[in-house]
Amino acid sequence: MATMHNLFFGILSVAVLFLGRAGTVAVREQKLSGSCAELRSTDPLVEHGDAVAVNCYIGSDLRKRIIDSALQEIGVREATGNNDGLRVETYLRYVGLGKGYAWCAAFVSWCYGRAGRSLPRNAWSPALFPKARRYTAEQIAQGSIRQADLFAIYSSSLGRINHVGLVRQQKGNWIVTVEGNSADRVLSKRRLLATIYAFSNWLD
């Protein structure tokens, strides 16, 4: 009888221990989920390398997240028209620069970073269009451009790409964009497809 008694309480103890640990895991997962929601809502800026913040973004549509992040920035303006201002300097800081520098590439990089992507991360707009990531003329003609791809504007006077932005969508011979450092602010505009020098894909 004593043996059966001890066996019963042994099994009961194991069950209580298991349920207790399962409850703890559930609570930890619930806390982590809540923490992720909080990180997203308070904009931690993945630029700081917060692994939790990056992981929280996994599981939803990446291209849409990038564009949603960009759309939330529409209306941001430079403080004095000299590539400055609190938010503008946040974009620049993400690529290791301070105020006073052109920030279109920094803005694009920041939007990708906020969505949990480590690349691209460069303040130099030509660097966002390496040959390996560019769409061919045939792919462009076939309508292969996708949401969150990058577009480039070429400057004849400089002899290089001097502006970059995000493709929000393509509508026939036009693209709708979200771009920074355009008229000293973040805005969405329509651009004729024929005026675009190149497109790049950093997601596939």
MILOPA-315398 format. One record per atom (N, C-alpha, C, CB): atom name; x, y, z; residue number from 1. Coordinates in steps of 0.001 Angstrom, whole numbers, plus 500000, padded with zeros to 6 digits. Glycine has a CB too. Layout:
BEGIN
  atom       u       v       w    n
    CA       X       Y       Z  NUM
...
END
This chain:
BEGIN
  atom       u       v       w    n
     N  500835  498795  500000    1
    CA  500000  500000  500000    1
     C  500866  501250  500000    1
    CB  499057  500009  501217    1
     N  501930  501221  500824    2
    CA  502818  502387  500890    2
     C  503461  502632  499542    2
    CB  503901  502194  501967    2
     N  503800  501534  498846    3
    CA  504435  501678  497526    3
     C  503487  502341  496536    3
    CB  504882  500307  496987    3
     N  502218  501899  496537    4
    CA  501215  502501  495650    4
     C  501012  503965  495992    4
    CB  499878  501748  495747    4
     N  501027  504262  497305    5
    CA  500836  505640  497761    5
     C  501958  506537  497232    5
    CB  500783  505699  499309    5
     N  503193  506043  497361    6
    CA  504349  506817  496900    6
     C  504337  506990  495384    6
    CB  505649  506139  497335    6
     N  503913  505928  494676    7
    CA  503857  505988  493220    7
     C  502840  507023  492760    7
    CB  503512  504616  492639    7
     N  501678  507067  493436    8
    CA  500636  508026  493085    8
     C  501133  509454  493222    8
    CB  499405  507818  493957    8
     N  501752  509735  494370    9
    CA  502224  511104  494593    9
     C  503414  511448  493685    9
    CB  502619  511291  496066    9
     N  504184  510441  493277   10
    CA  505284  510675  492344   10
     C  504749  511120  490995   10
    CB  506141  509409  492185   10
     N  503723  510395  490504   11
    CA  503107  510748  489224   11
     C  502463  512129  489306   11
    CB  502059  509692  488816   11
     N  501779  512419  490404   12
    CA  501120  513702  490594   12
     C  502141  514839  490570   12
    CB  500339  513713  491914   12
     N  503288  514637  491198   13
    CA  504329  515671  491244   13
     C  504865  515971  489851   13
    CB  505477  515238  492164   13
     N  505093  514916  489058   14
    CA  505593  515099  487690   14
     C  504581  515875  486861   14
    CB  505894  513734  487027   14
     N  503292  515543  487022   15
    CA  502244  516225  486259   15
     C  502177  517706  486607   15
    CB  500888  515569  486514   15
     N  502253  517999  487900   16
    CA  502209  519395  488345   16
     C  503405  520155  487799   16
    CB  502179  519480  489886   16
     N  504574  519524  487840   17
    CA  505785  520165  487329   17
     C  505665  520457  485835   17
    CB  507009  519281  487595   17
     N  505153  519488  485060   18
    CA  504993  519654  483620   18
     C  504024  520769  483299   18
    CB  504522  518362  482985   18
     N  502875  520765  483982   19
    CA  501865  521799  483727   19
     C  502378  523174  484113   19
    CB  500576  521492  484494   19
     N  503155  523203  485187   20
    CA  503713  524484  485613   20
     C  504657  525050  484584   20
    CB  504429  524337  486932   20
     N  505517  524188  484019   21
    CA  506467  524638  483006   21
     C  505741  525043  481733   21
    CB  507495  523542  482705   21
     N  504702  524286  481368   22
    CA  503929  524629  480169   22
     C  503277  525985  480332   22
    CB  502863  523561  479879   22
     N  502767  526237  481545   23
    CA  502153  527533  481809   23
     C  503159  528657  481720   23
    CB  501502  527539  483170   23
     N  504369  528378  482223   24
    CA  505422  529397  482169   24
     C  505789  529729  480739   24
    CB  506660  528931  482927   24
     N  505904  528670  479885   25
    CA  506218  528893  478473   25
     C  505127  529714  477818   25
    CB  506397  527559  477733   25
     N  503862  529372  478130   26
    CA  502746  530111  477538   26
     C  502786  531573  477929   26
    CB  501419  529500  477959   26
     N  503073  531814  479205   27
    CA  503153  533203  479673   27
     C  504281  533933  478992   27
    CB  503339  533258  481186   27
     N  505462  533251  478850   28
    CA  506609  533880  478192   28
     C  506286  534200  476748   28
    CB  507842  532975  478266   28
     N  505594  533253  476051   29
    CA  505231  533504  474658   29
     C  504247  534659  474556   29
    CB  504634  532245  474023   29
     N  503317  534712  475508   30
    CA  502354  535801  475503   30
     C  503057  537130  475727   30
    CB  501282  535577  476571   30
     N  504028  537144  476666   31
    CA  504769  538369  476931   31
     C  505586  538787  475721   31
    CB  505675  538190  478138   31
     N  506205  537799  475036   32
    CA  506997  538107  473857   32
     C  506134  538676  472764   32
    CB  507718  536878  473363   32
     N  504934  538069  472572   33
    CA  504019  538571  471560   33
     C  503624  540003  471855   33
    CB  502782  537692  471474   33
     N  503315  540277  473130   34
    CA  502958  541630  473515   34
     C  504116  542583  473325   34
    CB  502493  541663  474947   34
     N  505329  542089  473627   35
    CA  506515  542911  473463   35
     C  506730  543265  472011   35
    CB  507733  542202  474014   35
     N  506492  542291  471111   36
    CA  506665  542543  469689   36
     C  505694  543596  469214   36
    CB  506486  541264  468890   36
     N  504445  543493  469673   37
    CA  503462  544484  469280   37
     C  503874  545863  469771   37
    CB  502080  544114  469819   37
     N  504417  545894  470980   38
    CA  504854  547169  471539   38
     C  506018  547741  470748   38
    CB  505246  547003  473003   38
     N  506956  546857  470335   39
    CA  508105  547305  469556   39
     C  507649  547907  468237   39
    CB  509073  546143  469304   39
     N  506679  547270  467611   40
    CA  506207  547791  466342   40
     C  505526  549137  466527   40
    CB  505255  546805  465686   40
     N  504719  549261  467568   41
    CA  503947  550476  467739   41
     C  504784  551658  468201   41
    CB  502848  550235  468710   41
     N  505891  551377  468881   42
    CA  506718  552475  469363   42
     C  507920  552735  468468   42
    CB  507184  552190  470763   42
     N  507989  552032  467336   43
    CA  509025  552285  466342   43
     C  510434  552244  466917   43
    CB  508791  553615  465698   43
     N  510956  551041  467203   44
    CA  512277  550941  467828   44
     C  513411  551242  466859   44
    CB  512468  549564  468408   44
     N  513099  551219  465567   45
    CA  514112  551379  464520   45
     C  515113  550235  464574   45
    CB  514837  552730  464665   45
     N  514962  549324  463649   46
    CA  515798  548133  463608   46
     C  517255  548493  463396   46
    CB  515329  547194  462512   46
     N  517534  549765  463071   47
    CA  518905  550225  462875   47
     C  519789  549902  464070   47
    CB  518923  551716  462612   47
     N  519194  549765  465262   48
    CA  519976  549494  466461   48
     C  520343  548029  466598   48
    CB  519219  549938  467678   48
     N  519902  547199  465632   49
    CA  520284  545794  465648   49
     C  519531  544982  466679   49
    CB  521745  545671  465897   49
     N  518316  545395  467027   50
    CA  517537  544688  468025   50
     C  516984  543418  467395   50
    CB  516394  545581  468584   50
     N  517513  542248  467795   51
    CA  517129  540985  467174   51
     C  515656  540680  467400   51
    CB  517984  539850  467715   51
     N  515126  541043  468559   52
    CA  513708  540793  468838   52
     C  512853  541581  467879   52
    CB  513353  541156  470290   52
     N  513219  542840  467650   53
    CA  512454  543677  466739   53
     C  512448  543087  465338   53
    CB  513020  545093  466712   53
     N  513588  542570  464900   54
    CA  513672  541967  463574   54
     C  512779  540741  463489   54
    CB  515118  541593  463240   54
     N  512858  539874  464488   55
    CA  512095  538639  464462   55
     C  510599  538881  464522   55
    CB  512511  537757  465598   55
     N  510189  539960  465133   56
    CA  508766  540232  465250   56
     C  508121  540466  463891   56
    CB  508537  541432  466143   56
     N  508907  540880  462912   57
    CA  508351  541184  461603   57
     C  508196  539946  460733   57
    CB  509217  542188  460902   57
     N  508825  538843  461121   58
    CA  508774  537643  460311   58
     C  507353  537092  460294   58
    CB  509762  536589  460839   58
     N  506891  536738  459094   59
    CA  505593  536096  459004   59
     C  504552  536885  458248   59
    CB  505094  535822  460347   59
     N  504741  538179  458071   60
    CA  503802  538953  457277   60
     C  504472  539312  455970   60
    CB  503330  540223  458031   60
     N  503694  539869  455036   61
    CA  504209  540136  453705   61
     C  505286  541212  453727   61
    CB  503081  540548  452781   61
     N  506476  540843  453314   62
    CA  507631  541730  453427   62
     C  507496  542965  452546   62
    CB  508896  540982  453065   62
     N  507115  542791  451325   63
    CA  507009  543946  450425   63
     C  505980  544954  450925   63
    CB  506641  543486  449015   63
     N  504872  544454  451403   64
    CA  503845  545355  451921   64
     C  504343  546079  453166   64
    CB  502558  544580  452237   64
     N  505094  545375  454020   65
    CA  505614  546010  455228   65
     C  506535  547166  454893   65
    CB  506348  544995  456086   65
     N  507380  546965  453879   66
    CA  508317  548019  453490   66
     C  507553  549255  453019   66
    CB  509272  547519  452381   66
     N  506568  549039  452166   67
    CA  505797  550172  451649   67
     C  504963  550815  452753   67
    CB  504887  549720  450497   67
     N  504390  550022  453632   68
    CA  503623  550581  454747   68
     C  504506  551477  455615   68
    CB  503009  549451  455600   68
     N  505738  551041  455855   69
    CA  506676  551854  456634   69
     C  506951  553172  455924   69
    CB  507995  551091  456871   69
     N  507134  553107  454615   70
    CA  507411  554312  453837   70
     C  506217  555261  453833   70
    CB  507786  553943  452406   70
     N  505030  554701  453689   71
    CA  503825  555535  453649   71
     C  503611  556286  454965   71
    CB  502599  554675  453337   71
     N  503999  555669  456056   72
    CA  503859  556319  457362   72
     C  504753  557553  457490   72
    CB  504187  555331  458474   72
     N  505775  557635  456627   73
    CA  506716  558758  456691   73
     C  506327  559919  455778   73
    CB  508101  558282  456330   73
     N  505296  559732  454960   74
    CA  504887  560805  454056   74
     C  504538  562058  454860   74
    CB  503679  560362  453187   74
     N  505074  563167  454427   75
    CA  504862  564422  455138   75
     C  506074  564879  455926   75
    CB  503698  564288  456058   75
     N  507028  563967  456148   76
    CA  508268  564360  456824   76
     C  508986  565387  455949   76
    CB  509190  563113  457105   76
     N  509425  566472  456561   77
    CA  510104  567543  455824   77
     C  511436  567881  456470   77
    CB  509222  568797  455754   77
     N  512321  568423  455668   78
    CA  513570  568942  456214   78
     C  513258  570169  457072   78
    CB  514580  569297  455073   78
     N  514048  570379  458079   79
    CA  513801  571489  458999   79
     C  514097  572832  458357   79
    CB  514636  571327  460253   79
     N  515229  572919  457646   80
    CA  515639  574210  457073   80
     C  515953  574118  455580   80
    CB  516857  574740  457813   80
     N  515661  572957  454964   81
    CA  515986  572793  453554   81
     C  517434  572448  453297   81
    CB  515646  574026  452819   81
     N  518134  572011  454330   82
    CA  519549  571673  454214   82
     C  519822  570230  454635   82
    CB  520386  572628  455058   82
     N  518953  569321  454222   83
    CA  519100  567899  454566   83
     C  519207  567699  456079   83
    CB  520339  567308  453872   83
     N  518275  568310  456784   84
    CA  518306  568259  458244   84
     C  516902  568056  458807   84
    CB  518926  569543  458815   84
     N  516806  568005  460103   85
    CA  515535  567756  460774   85
     C  515593  566432  461505   85
    CB  514370  567766  459771   85
     N  514844  566313  462576   86
    CA  514904  565151  463454   86
     C  514720  563835  462697   86
    CB  513852  565270  464532   86
     N  513676  563740  461894   87
    CA  513393  562481  461202   87
     C  514389  562240  460071   87
    CB  511961  562485  460650   87
     N  514703  563281  459327   88
    CA  515685  563156  458242   88
     C  517023  562670  458793   88
    CB  515868  564510  457510   88
     N  517412  563205  459925   89
    CA  518676  562805  460531   89
     C  518622  561372  461057   89
    CB  519040  563759  461660   89
     N  517421  560890  461370   90
    CA  517250  559493  461747   90
     C  517568  558584  460559   90
    CB  515814  559238  462254   90
     N  517067  558930  459381   91
    CA  517374  558152  458180   91
     C  518880  558157  457914   91
    CB  516610  558715  456959   91
     N  519478  559330  457992   92
    CA  520908  559451  457714   92
     C  521752  558686  458730   92
    CB  521316  560917  457705   92
     N  521333  558734  459973   93
    CA  522074  558032  461019   93
     C  522067  556515  460773   93
    CB  521474  558351  462404   93
     N  521012  556026  460184   94
    CA  520916  554595  459891   94
     C  522024  554126  458943   94
    CB  519552  554278  459286   94
     N  522485  555023  458079   95
    CA  523563  554664  457155   95
     C  524891  555289  457570   95
    CB  523207  555098  455734   95
     N  524957  555744  458816   96
    CA  526217  556208  459374   96
     C  526589  557635  459064   96
    CB  527279  555350  458910   96
     N  525602  558453  458715   97
    CA  525874  559854  458386   97
     C  525128  560801  459316   97
    CB  525490  560142  456938   97
     N  525587  562032  459347   98
    CA  524899  563075  460093   98
     C  524134  563974  459147   98
    CB  525888  563892  460924   98
     N  523559  565023  459653   99
    CA  522767  565920  458821   99
     C  523630  566597  457756   99
    CB  522080  566974  459689   99
     N  522940  567027  456704  100
    CA  523631  567750  455650  100
     C  523886  566954  454389  100
    CB  524904  568240  456161  100
     N  523616  565653  454412  101
    CA  523842  564810  453239  101
     C  522520  564491  452537  101
    CB  524559  563508  453644  101
     N  522615  564274  451229  102
    CA  521445  563813  450484  102
     C  520935  562517  451119  102
    CB  521789  563597  448971  102
     N  519634  562371  451228  103
    CA  519107  561282  452052  103
     C  518099  560357  451365  103
    CB  518473  561857  453247  103
     N  517990  560420  450036  104
    CA  517034  559530  449362  104
     C  517394  558062  449558  104
    CB  516972  559851  447869  104
     N  518684  557714  449418  105
    CA  519114  556326  449604  105
     C  519040  555920  451073  105
    CB  520542  556134  449078  105
     N  519309  556858  451948  106
    CA  519207  556570  453381  106
     C  517764  556246  453757  106
    CB  519722  557763  454215  106
     N  516820  556974  453166  107
    CA  515405  556730  453450  107
     C  514993  555333  452998  107
    CB  514530  557787  452762  107
     N  515364  554964  451775  108
    CA  515048  553627  451267  108
     C  515659  552551  452170  108
    CB  515560  553464  449816  108
     N  516918  552734  452527  109
    CA  517608  551763  453384  109
     C  516906  551634  454730  109
    CB  519077  552173  453592  109
     N  516516  552760  455296  110
    CA  515827  552775  456591  110
     C  514495  552019  456522  110
    CB  515586  554224  457049  110
     N  513754  552197  455433  111
    CA  512476  551493  455280  111
     C  512686  549986  455226  111
    CB  511747  551966  454014  111
     N  513712  549548  454513  112
    CA  514044  548119  454476  112
     C  514475  547635  455861  112
    CB  515163  547846  453440  112
     N  515301  548420  456515  113
    CA  515762  548037  457844  113
     C  514636  547937  458843  113
    CB  516778  549013  458337  113
     N  513710  548841  458774  114
    CA  512588  548817  459704  114
     C  511718  547579  459504  114
    CB  511747  550075  459543  114
     N  511722  547060  458276  115
    CA  510967  545840  457981  115
     C  511767  544584  458288  115
    CB  510539  545828  456527  115
     N  512990  544753  458821  116
    CA  513772  543606  459231  116
     C  514806  543142  458233  116
    CB  512879  542502  459524  116
     N  515063  543920  457195  117
    CA  516061  543553  456198  117
     C  517350  544340  456431  117
    CB  515524  543804  454773  117
     N  518467  543661  456420  118
    CA  519749  544323  456676  118
     C  520323  544991  455434  118
    CB  520744  543324  457214  118
     N  519840  544601  454252  119
    CA  520292  545187  452994  119
     C  519091  545568  452146  119
    CB  521207  544210  452227  119
     N  519222  546660  451381  120
    CA  520386  547530  451251  120
     C  520539  548456  452454  120
    CB  520285  548351  449976  120
     N  521746  548896  452657  121
    CA  522024  549857  453729  121
     C  523190  550728  453280  121
    CB  522346  549131  455092  121
     N  522866  551731  452469  122
    CA  523895  552541  451834  122
     C  523347  553927  451534  122
    CB  524404  551869  450545  122
     N  524148  554951  451747  123
    CA  523734  556324  451491  123
     C  523993  556741  450051  123
    CB  524448  557263  452431  123
     N  524724  555906  449295  124
    CA  525123  556236  447934  124
     C  524131  555608  446960  124
    CB  526573  555750  447643  124
     N  523290  556397  446314  125
    CA  522215  555853  445483  125
     C  522696  554919  444369  125
    CB  521443  556981  444876  125
     N  523824  555178  443682  126
    CA  524265  554219  442653  126
     C  524538  552822  443213  126
    CB  525520  554736  441971  126
     N  524917  552750  444503  127
    CA  525238  551455  445099  127
     C  524004  550568  445259  127
    CB  525899  551658  446447  127
     N  522818  551141  445145  128
    CA  521587  550367  445299  128
     C  521144  549717  443994  128
    CB  520481  551256  445824  128
     N  521977  549864  442948  129
    CA  521630  549295  441644  129
     C  522791  548496  441035  129
    CB  521211  550409  440685  129
     N  523318  547523  441779  130
    CA  524346  546658  441193  130
     C  523735  545848  440051  130
    CB  524961  545713  442270  130
     N  524553  545500  439095  131
    CA  524056  544811  437903  131
     C  523306  543536  438252  131
    CB  525205  544488  436969  131
     N  523784  542832  439261  132
    CA  523160  541553  439628  132
     C  521732  541706  440127  132
    CB  523982  540867  440686  132
     N  521369  542898  440572  133
    CA  520031  543108  441130  133
     C  519125  543927  440202  133
    CB  520140  543802  442476  133
     N  519643  544352  439090  134
    CA  518842  545167  438173  134
     C  517912  544307  437311  134
    CB  519759  546000  437276  134
     N  516754  544873  437016  135
    CA  515871  544252  436044  135
     C  516404  544519  434643  135
    CB  514423  544778  436194  135
     N  516244  543549  433768  136
    CA  516608  543750  432371  136
     C  515494  544526  431667  136
    CB  516867  542388  431663  136
     N  515802  545069  430511  137
    CA  514791  545792  429730  137
     C  513622  544882  429384  137
    CB  515410  546367  428444  137
     N  513926  543614  429104  138
    CA  512872  542649  428777  138
     C  511959  542413  429981  138
    CB  513489  541315  428308  138
     N  512545  542279  431164  139
    CA  511734  542065  432372  139
     C  510847  543267  432657  139
    CB  512635  541783  433583  139
     N  511375  544451  432446  140
    CA  510584  545666  432663  140
     C  509417  545717  431687  140
    CB  511464  546927  432510  140
     N  509677  545394  430417  141
    CA  508630  545399  429395  141
     C  507549  544362  429702  141
    CB  509236  545133  428013  141
     N  507935  543278  430360  142
    CA  506975  542219  430711  142
     C  506168  542545  431960  142
    CB  507704  540907  430916  142
     N  506462  543686  432586  143
    CA  505720  544082  433778  143
     C  506162  543363  435035  143
    CB  504269  543846  433567  143
     N  507457  543041  435114  144
    CA  507972  542281  436261  144
     C  508218  543125  437498  144
    CB  509243  541598  435881  144
     N  508159  544453  437359  145
    CA  508418  545327  438504  145
     C  507377  545077  439583  145
    CB  508411  546817  438077  145
     N  507845  544995  440832  146
    CA  506947  544678  441940  146
     C  507006  545737  443030  146
    CB  507290  543317  442524  146
     N  506007  545703  443868  147
    CA  505937  546588  445024  147
     C  507202  546454  445865  147
    CB  504689  546278  445872  147
     N  507753  547601  446296  148
    CA  508952  547684  447143  148
     C  510254  547493  446373  148
    CB  508871  546654  448236  148
     N  510190  547309  445038  149
    CA  511416  547387  444248  149
     C  511902  548835  444271  149
    CB  511182  546888  442775  149
     N  513145  549049  443853  150
    CA  513724  550383  443852  150
     C  513797  550926  442431  150
    CB  515119  550368  444492  150
     N  513611  552223  442284  151
    CA  513769  552864  440979  151
     C  514883  553898  441070  151
    CB  512434  553524  440508  151
     N  515521  554149  439939  152
    CA  516643  555095  439892  152
     C  516378  556200  438874  152
    CB  517954  554362  439547  152
     N  516791  557401  439226  153
    CA  516775  558541  438313  153
     C  518226  558890  437979  153
    CB  516018  559774  438941  153
     N  518498  559086  436709  154
    CA  519859  559358  436242  154
     C  520054  560851  436005  154
    CB  520159  558570  434952  154
     N  521207  561358  436413  155
    CA  521553  562761  436195  155
     C  522600  562854  435089  155
    CB  522075  563418  437506  155
     N  522254  563504  433981  156
    CA  523211  563667  432885  156
     C  524369  564563  433290  156
    CB  522518  564241  431652  156
     N  524068  565566  434112  157
    CA  525119  566504  434516  157
     C  526146  565834  435428  157
    CB  524505  567717  435223  157
     N  525677  564912  436263  158
    CA  526587  564204  437164  158
     C  527168  562940  436530  158
    CB  525867  563845  438449  158
     N  526476  562437  435512  159
    CA  526934  561221  434861  159
     C  526721  559974  435701  159
    CB  528377  561348  434521  159
     N  525699  559980  436526  160
    CA  525426  558830  437397  160
     C  524000  558893  437924  160
    CB  526428  558783  438572  160
     N  523570  557809  438566  161
    CA  522298  557802  439299  161
     C  522412  558791  440453  161
    CB  521940  556359  439823  161
     N  521405  559630  440604  162
    CA  521471  560594  441711  162
     C  520193  560646  442545  162
    CB  521766  561970  441169  162
     N  519261  559710  442280  163
    CA  518052  559668  443107  163
     C  517484  558254  443083  163
    CB  516989  560700  442607  163
     N  516960  557838  444229  164
    CA  516368  556508  444362  164
     C  515110  556598  445206  164
    CB  517374  555511  444987  164
     N  514173  555727  444922  165
    CA  512947  555670  445713  165
     C  512329  554289  445622  165
    CB  511946  556734  445247  165
     N  511182  554138  446254  166
    CA  510470  552859  446312  166
     C  509306  552838  445327  166
    CB  509959  552592  447736  166
     N  509125  551713  444688  167
    CA  507963  551523  443820  167
     C  506783  551085  444674  167
    CB  508257  550478  442699  167
     N  505749  551879  444640  168
    CA  504524  551514  445366  168
     C  503662  550597  444501  168
    CB  503722  552783  445775  168
     N  503541  550935  443225  169
    CA  502840  550080  442278  169
     C  503094  550585  440864  169
    CB  501321  550038  442583  169
     N  502858  549723  439894  170
    CA  502959  550106  438491  170
     C  501569  550153  437897  170
    CB  503862  549128  437702  170
     N  501291  551223  437161  171
    CA  500008  551377  436487  171
     C  500279  551705  435024  171
    CB  499137  552488  437165  171
     N  500267  550687  434189  172
    CA  500537  550910  432781  172
     C  501934  551463  432562  172
    CB  499510  551849  432193  172
     N  502004  552627  431936  173
    CA  503289  553266  431651  173
     C  503753  554186  432779  173
    CB  503194  554054  430364  173
     N  503131  554070  433928  174
    CA  503482  554911  435075  174
     C  503814  554033  436281  174
    CB  502324  555888  435417  174
     N  504602  554591  437175  175
    CA  504761  553969  438482  175
     C  504341  554985  439545  175
    CB  506238  553485  438708  175
     N  503805  554469  440629  176
    CA  503495  555298  441798  176
     C  504598  555023  442805  176
    CB  502048  554985  442401  176
     N  505173  556065  443365  177
    CA  506355  555916  444207  177
     C  506120  556385  445638  177
    CB  507509  556679  443610  177
     N  507050  556018  446499  178
    CA  507245  556686  447788  178
     C  508735  556989  447829  178
    CB  506763  555787  449042  178
     N  509108  558237  448035  179
    CA  510510  558619  447960  179
     C  510845  559736  448931  179
    CB  510860  559041  446553  179
     N  512066  559708  449406  180
    CA  512548  560746  450304  180
     C  513471  561697  449575  180
    CB  513262  560134  451499  180
     N  513672  562869  450157  181
    CA  514531  563900  449578  181
     C  514048  564336  448204  181
    CB  515958  563398  449485  181
     N  512741  564366  448042  182
    CA  512112  564890  446837  182
     C  511355  566135  447256  182
    CB  511162  563829  446152  182
     N  511797  567301  446752  183
    CA  511250  568581  447207  183
     C  511437  568725  448723  183
    CB  509746  568696  446831  183
     N  512563  568227  449220  184
    CA  512945  568351  450638  184
     C  512030  567606  451596  184
    CB  512973  569793  451025  184
     N  511373  566568  451112  185
    CA  510445  565847  451985  185
     C  510227  564418  451511  185
    CB  509109  566578  452056  185
     N  509407  563677  452264  186
    CA  508956  562351  451847  186
     C  507593  562516  451204  186
    CB  508902  561347  453053  186
     N  507435  561972  450001  187
    CA  506149  562101  449313  187
     C  505911  560906  448406  187
    CB  506096  563405  448500  187
     N  504678  560818  447914  188
    CA  504305  559821  446927  188
     C  503962  560560  445646  188
    CB  503109  558937  447419  188
     N  504471  560058  444528  189
    CA  504201  560745  443265  189
     C  504119  559738  442125  189
    CB  505290  561799  442973  189
     N  503638  560207  440978  190
    CA  503582  559394  439771  190
     C  504754  559774  438879  190
    CB  502227  559580  439026  190
     N  505423  558756  438342  191
    CA  506535  558990  437420  191
     C  506309  558156  436161  191
    CB  507908  558638  438087  191
     N  506571  558766  435026  192
    CA  506455  558061  433756  192
     C  507541  556994  433671  192
    CB  506558  559047  432564  192
     N  507156  555802  433273  193
    CA  508087  554680  433229  193
     C  509312  554997  432371  193
    CB  507385  553438  432696  193
     N  509099  555749  431296  194
    CA  510196  556070  430384  194
     C  511255  556966  431015  194
    CB  509653  556735  429152  194
     N  510925  557624  432123  195
    CA  511896  558516  432780  195
     C  512746  557796  433815  195
    CB  511175  559672  433442  195
     N  512464  556520  434037  196
    CA  513201  555747  435044  196
     C  514430  555116  434395  196
    CB  512292  554649  435684  196
     N  515567  555309  435011  197
    CA  516825  554801  434456  197
     C  517010  553314  434731  197
    CB  518002  555578  435029  197
     N  516638  552858  435917  198
    CA  516837  551453  436280  198
     C  515917  551072  437430  198
    CB  518309  551189  436661  198
     N  515675  549767  437545  199
    CA  514947  549194  438676  199
     C  515810  548097  439285  199
    CB  513547  548634  438236  199
     N  515723  547950  440595  200
    CA  516450  546858  441251  200
     C  515558  546123  442224  200
    CB  517683  547388  441978  200
     N  515897  544844  442434  201
    CA  515134  543958  443309  201
     C  516071  543423  444398  201
    CB  514483  542781  442496  201
     N  515831  543806  445630  202
    CA  516653  543367  446751  202
     C  515981  542289  447603  202
    CB  516997  544549  447616  202
     N  514876  541756  447111  203
    CA  514092  540844  447939  203
     C  514011  539429  447396  203
    CB  512720  541378  448098  203
     N  514335  539210  446130  204
    CA  514229  537880  445542  204
     C  515569  537429  444975  204
    CB  513160  537863  444448  204
END
